Amino acid sequence: MTASVAAGVDELVDRLLEDLPPERTPPQEFLGAQYDRGLAWVHFPTDCGGLGLTPRDQQRVQQRLHAGGAPVAGVKNPIGYGMCAPTIVSHGTDEQKRRYLRPLFTSEEIWCQLFSEPGSGSDVAGLSTRAVLDGDEWVLNGQKVWTTLAHISKFGLLLARTNPDVPKHRGMTAFLIDMTLPGVEVRPLFQITGEAEFNEVFFSDVRMPDAARIGAEGDGWRVAVTTLMNERVSIGGAVTRRGGGPIAEAIRIWKERWSGNTSPQALALRDRLMSSWIRCEVISMTNQRASQQRRSGTPGPEGSVGKLAFAEENQRVYNLCMDLLGNDGMLFPAGYPMIRPDLVGMGSTDPHKMFLRVRANSIEGGTSEVMRNILGERVLGLPGDARSDKDVAWKDVPRS
Ligand SMILES: Cc1cc2nc3c(=O)[nH]c(=O)nc-3n(C[C@H](O)[C@H](O)[C@H](O)COP(=O)(O)OP(=O)(O)OC[C@H]3O[C@@H](n4cnc5c(N)ncnc54)[C@H](O)[C@@H]3O)c2cc1C
């Protein structure tokens, strides 16, 4: 960003904060104005909530908005904000961009991601949910699973098989499905925390107009890659302030319970705390460098590296929190409430709940093993994973 562009963007942010003071403006109204002034995602085109700048410039805007007390976009709609929006911008028609992006940004319409199935998680390209064209409508049948926030979603970004006669990556099509259509059924799946952030979703003869298709027929994999690459950054790409994020919780507990204690146990715990603090700082700085270097919207394999490191360190930090808490670590004050929350649980300040919730970090958004495959193949240039079904028609691949 040149100095004059930076000054122009700063002025836009300041004017937004002045015209709609966050402390007196309902969040949705503020976010709507932020979108209309191109400050939603400054790296998006001008008619899509952006200014045609780079992802790096977005950070500057975020920091200034944050300092001004602005509502944080995407908290209520993390999948819409972090994954569906960049996919719609990259692959959607003008009509789709006009229709979906603004209410997605303001969280008036929540989105979910309908990729994983009981038989296809890591191997998402092997999915079986079928969409068959009937006149100018698609008829959808099948099942998705682990669908975060589907129970409050108005729309979903869906991958379905439209041609079983070609190899798996070539026979899929992506859709923006209205979750209120007849034949869509959402059932809760409870997690180890006692909350059902995610769901099973069943489709029985759901009829979608062809206008719901995003990208060309058979081009679903290309659309999905945009979503998946953004998902990894969305999950693991945070740039936290020094000592912030999960490590802050470990430091807080250390200070409360162990500060001044010089027993061998305390010193051993302190070593773990220091190692984690350093690793958290390295991850944050690595993410910062990756986002500074990103010139276009879609992140590359560096997003997978960040996601892998984030997942492993989060688990390490909350394991440490439990050890710092000693016997109190065995209690779970929140109980198992068996609720269907409106927010994903990563923002909880309860270390007991987070200890349980972060187990999923090494699975959601692609498992750590799959992240290592990407790191090996796309960053280190090592030989690829064995892929025996690559050139075989999807219908001829044996599956259970
Ligand atoms: C909290 C949470 C939220 C989620 N939200 C969503 C969502 O909103 N939408 C959505 O579509 N999905 C969602 N998922 C699903 C998630 O993307 C999948 O669980 C994940 O991709 C793994 O797929 P799987 O569960 O089918 O495991 P599998 O793919 O069956 O993997 C089983 C094991 O085999 C390993 N494995 C598989 N393939 C390889 C390989 N090639 N090399 C090495 N090891 C391998 C895996 O690492 C894993 O350990 C969510 C998952 C969780 C936990």
The ligand as an ORCA input file, in Angstrom:
! r2SCAN-3c Opt
* xyz 0 1
  C     -15.541    -29.230     15.130
  C     -15.648    -29.622     13.685
  C     -16.347    -28.820     12.809
  C     -16.475    -29.193     11.473
  N     -17.223    -28.390     10.640
  C     -17.412    -28.762      9.359
  C     -18.264    -27.987      8.502
  O     -18.824    -26.965      8.903
  N     -18.472    -28.427      7.234
  C     -17.862    -29.539      6.748
  O     -18.062    -29.839      5.569
  N     -17.056    -30.298      7.535
  C     -16.828    -29.942      8.821
  N     -16.023    -30.710      9.650
  C     -15.491    -31.971      9.124
  C     -13.995    -32.011      8.922
  O     -13.604    -31.254      7.807
  C     -13.621    -33.485      8.767
  O     -13.909    -34.112     10.001
  C     -12.173    -33.693      8.430
  O     -11.894    -33.231      7.133
  C     -11.741    -35.163      8.560
  O     -12.621    -35.989      7.891
  P     -13.221    -37.294      8.600
  O     -13.783    -36.856      9.902
  O     -14.162    -37.940      7.621
  O     -11.997    -38.210      8.889
  P     -11.279    -39.197      7.851
  O     -11.019    -38.478      6.577
  O     -12.051    -40.457      7.779
  O      -9.905    -39.437      8.576
  C      -9.716    -40.435      9.592
  C      -8.257    -40.461      9.951
  O      -7.468    -40.848      8.806
  C      -6.470    -39.879      8.534
  N      -6.266    -39.726      7.100
  C      -7.234    -39.628      6.153
  N      -6.680    -39.465      4.933
  C      -5.351    -39.457      5.115
  C      -4.231    -39.332      4.236
  N      -4.393    -39.182      2.912
  N      -2.987    -39.354      4.769
  C      -2.816    -39.506      6.123
  N      -3.826    -39.655      6.990
  C      -5.081    -39.626      6.501
  C      -7.015    -38.596      9.138
  O      -5.963    -37.677      9.438
  C      -7.726    -39.097     10.382
  O      -6.821    -39.257     11.432
  C     -15.878    -30.382     10.994
  C     -15.162    -31.189     11.878
  C     -15.058    -30.835     13.217
  C     -14.297    -31.730     14.128
*
